[in-house]
Amino acid sequence: MVLKNSYDKKVGVIGAGSFGTAVSNILAENNPVLLYSRKPEVARQINETRINSGQKLQNRITVTDDLELIADQCEIIFPIVPSENFRSMMQQLSPFLHPYHILIHGTKGLEMVLSEDEFNNNMIVTREHIRTMSEVIQDESVVVRIGCLAGPNLAKELSQSLPAATVVASHFDEVIAEGQRLLRSDRFQVYGSKDLIGVELSGVLKNIIAIASGAVSGLQLGENARALLISRGMVEMIYLGKVLGGNIRAFIGLAGIGDLIATCTSPLSRNYSVGYRMAKGEKIDHIINTMEETAEGINTIKIIKRMMQHYKTRAPITEMLYRVLFEDLTVEEALQYLMKYPFNVDVDFI
């Protein structure tokens, strides 16, 4: 089912970061867009200059700081905000939402529902304590038709109108159809998937491997080492994804291997940049404080490391990155350990 008479209706985007802005420009080719910025002064500035995150805004985009306006005028909304702010955003948006709304998020992160004290006191972490962003939407709103965007979608390349593709995943055919209709163009292909959780997890877990790949590049270890890391990273993603409720099919598609390759090989990737800067000797606190936008992989590593302790699943790349980030292991020591790790079988999940 495709929404009737929706071609001239406004589409909402929540989050005026680089990816949210790029998605807004793509959507504006087919529909008028309301783009939400939480700071009124920023919204006014963007409307006046028509520039945001280094991108020129299409004429059909209007920037607002009013969530009620977006919910009132837009049946389809794309929330694209960092995972750490996602629930609070949904709590603010939820009073204005109705069952007829469709939400297709573009956030590649996880949320831990334990309090900081519970987490720090080594409370057991299981799948029940972790939420994907689609699950946060379900927790906080009456919206039923939920989807996500995932794929090799580096914001800078999208803003330059370079060829790219994405996956719209949802349990509902109409969500996939609407996402494809709104986003598809001659240079932006849109695939569909019914495996919402698998596609979400693909976008989340590849951020871990992207940090490691950046470190390999920062140490100038060569392309053979990077290929080794990416291939073993894919295996690790599949193991972790199965524990979290995904399946293999999503990980070997565009949202999995496609996104993994893009973020593991491009300096445009925020997570890749974190690993590269760590390998060059920068401390993680300095890296975080000097980044303009969130690198979701850092929080994902913390969550996955704790969860693996309960499920007793080995995730050596995640484990080593955790020790680098939070236990003062050097990047060199971590990579030496990984080179010696006894991977006796190449592929054993098929």
N, C-alpha and C positions, 0 to 999 in steps of 0.2 A: 504493500500500500504506500503510495506517495501522497503527501499532504496536498489537499486541493488548494488551488489558487495561491500557492506559496511563492511563486516566482518573483513577485514584487514585494514580498514581506521582508522586513528587516531580519538580519541574522545577527545574533549577539556573540561577542568574543569577550571573555573575562580574563584580563591579564595583558598588559601593554608592554611586555618584554619583547625580546627580539623574535622569538618564535610566534608569540601571539600577534605581533605586528605583521609578520610574514603571512600567517594564516589569514589575517584580516584582508590583506591585499589580494590574496587568491580568491577569497570569498566575494570581494567587492567587484570582481569581474562579472559576476552573475547576479548579485543581489546587493541592495544597500546594507551597510554594516554599522552596528553600534559597538564600539570598542570601549571597554571599561578600564579606567585607571582609578585607583582608590584615592589618589591625591587630587583634590580639585584644582590646585595650581598647576599640576602637571597636565591634567586634561585640558585646561585653558591654553597652556603653552603649545601643546601638540596641535590643537585646533587652529591656533594662529599661525604656527610655523609650517604645519603639514609635514613635519619631519619627526620621526621617532626611531630610536635605536639605529640611527644612521640610515633609515629607510624613508623614502618619500611616500606619503600616504595617497592612496587612490581618492579621487574626488567623492566617491560614494561612501566614504567612511566618516562617521561622526564619533568623536570621543566624548565620553560622559563619565561622571563619578557617581551616577545614580543607578544602583542595582535594580531598584523597583521599576525604573523606566525600561531597562533591558528586559526584565521578565514580562512586563506589560506589552511591549511591542514586538518581542521576538519569541516565536514558538520553538525555534532551534537555537541552542546556546552552546558555544565551545569554551568551556573553562580551561584556561592554560596558565596555571599559577603553580609555584613550587609546592611540593608535597607538604612541607612544614606549615604552609599557610592554607592548605586546601580545605581542611575541615572548618576552620574559622570563616573562610569565604563562603562555604556552603551554609553555615549557620546564619550568616547575614542574608544570603540569597533565598534560603528556604521559605521564609514567610510569604514570598511573592510568587512561589512556584505552584503549578497545578499539574494534575496527572497528564494533561495533554502536552506538556513540554517534552522536548527531546534534549538530552545533554550528551554531547560527545566531547570527552575531555582529551587533552593533549599533554598530560603530565606523566613523566616517566620516573615515578618514585613510589615508595612505600611509606606507610604510616605505622608507627608502633603505638598501640592503644594502652600500653602500660605507662604509669607515671614515671617520671625521672627517678624518683626514690625507689620504686619497685624494680626498675631496670638496674640501677646501680647496686641494689642489694642482691643481685644475682638470682632474681626470681626466674623460674623456668619459662622460656619463651617458646611458644608453639604457634602453629598456623592460626589459632584462634586469637592470638594477640597482634596479628598483622592484618592490615587492610590495604588492598589496592584502592586506587582512586574511584573506581566504579563502585566498590563496596562502601566507601565514604559517602558517595552520592546516595546510595540506598539507605545508609544509616540516618542521614540528615534531612531527607526530603521525601515527598510523595511521588517523585518522578519514577516511572517504571522503565521507560524506553531510554536505555543508557548505552553509550558506545564509547570507543576510544580511538584515537589516532596513533599509529605507530609505524615506524619505517625510517629509512635513511633520509631524514629531513633536516639537514643543516640549514639553519635560518639564513645565514648569509647567502648561500647559494640560491635558496628560494627567493630571496629579495632581489637577486640578479636575474631572475627568470630562467635559470638554467634547468635542464630537464631533470625531473625527479618523479618519485612515486611514493604513495603511502598506502597503509591498510586501514580501513574503517572496520572495526570489529564490534559485533553486538549479537545478542541472542535474538534480536528482532530484525526481520528482513527490511521493514520500512526504515529503520535507522540506517542500515547499510545503503539502501537506495537513496535516501535523502543526502547522506554524506557524499555519495558518489556524484549526485546531481549538482550539489553545491560547490564541490571542490574540483571536479575534473575539468581539464582544459587540454589544449594541444601539447602543452609541455609538462603537465602534471597528471599522471595516471593514478587512479584510485582503485585498489582492489578491495574485495570484501572477505570477511571471515566471520563464522559463527562462534569461534573459540575466543570469547572475550578475555577470559582470565589468561589463557596461553599467550595471546598477543600482548596483553598488558605486561606480563612477566618477561616476555622477550625484550621489550623496551626498557624494563627496569634492570634486568640482570646484565645486559650487555654493558651498562655503565661501569660495572666493576672491572670487566676485562679491558675497557677503554683506558682506565687509569693505569693498569699494568702495561698496556701497549705504549702509552706516553712515556712511561719510565724506561722501557726498552729503547725507545728513540732517544730519550735524553742521555742515556748511557752509550749511545752509538753502537749498539750491538749487532746491527745489520738486519737485513730482510729475512734471512733464514730464521733468526731468533723470533722476529715478529710473527712469521708464518706459524712457527711452533706454538707461540703463545695464543694466537687467534684460534688455531685448531683445537688445542687443549681447552681453551676458554669456552668454545662452543660445547664441548663435552660436559664441562662443569656447569654451564648454563642449563643444559638438558637435565642433568641430575637434580640440580636445585629446583628447576621448574616443575619436575614431576613431584617432588616433595610438597611444593606449594600448590599443586592442583592443576598445572598445565599439562599439555601433551607434546609429543615430539613434533607433530606437524607444524605447529606455530613457529617453533625454533628454527626449522630448516627453510622457512619462507622469508619473504621480504622483511617482515618485522623482526625476524631473528637474525639470520646470517647476513641479510642485506644491511640492516642497521649496524650490526656488529662490525662489518667491514668498513663502513663509512666512519664510524666513531673511533675505530682503532687505527685509522690511517690518516686522519685529517687534523691538523692543528686548529681547525675551526671548532672542534669538539671541546666543550668545557672540561669534560672528564679526562680526555686525552691530555689537555693542558695541565691539569693537576698532576698527573703522573710525570709529565715532562719536567715541570718545575721542581718537583720533589727530587728527581734524579739529578738536577742541577744544583741541589743543595738547599733549596728554600724550605723553611719550616711550614707545616701544614696550616698552622694558625695564621701565618702571614699570607699564605696563598688564599685562604678563605676570605680574609679581611680585605684583600685587594681585588677580588673578582667582582665584576659588575653583576653577575647572575649566578644562581645556585648550580653547583655541580652535584647532581643527585646521587652519584655513586658513592660519595663519602658516607652519607647516612645509610645507604643500602648495605654497604660493607658492615657497618656496626650491627644492623638488624640481622643480616643473614648469618654472621659469625655466631651470634648468640643462639639463633634458632638451630643451627647445625649441632650445637652441643646437646640439644635434646634429641634430635633425630639420628644422631651418630652417623651422619653422612659427611664424608671427607670432601672438602672444597679447598684444595691447597692454594689456589691463586687468591681466593678470598681470605683465607687464613693468613697468608703472608702479607697481604696488603693491610689487614687489620693490625698486624704487629708493626708494620712500618708507620701507619698512621697514629697508633695509640700506645705503642710499647717501645718506641725508639730503636727498632730494628732498622738498619740501613737498607736502602734500596738494593745495593750491591749484594748484601747478605741474603736478602729475600730471593733475588734472582738466582744466586748460587744454589740455594736450597731447592728451588723449583727445578733446576737442571739436574739435580741428583735424585729427585723424587721418583720412586719406582713405578712408573706407568708401564705395566707389563703388557697390557692389551690396548690396541689403538681405539677400536670402537666395540663396545660391549652393551649398547643400549638398544640395538635393533634385533 
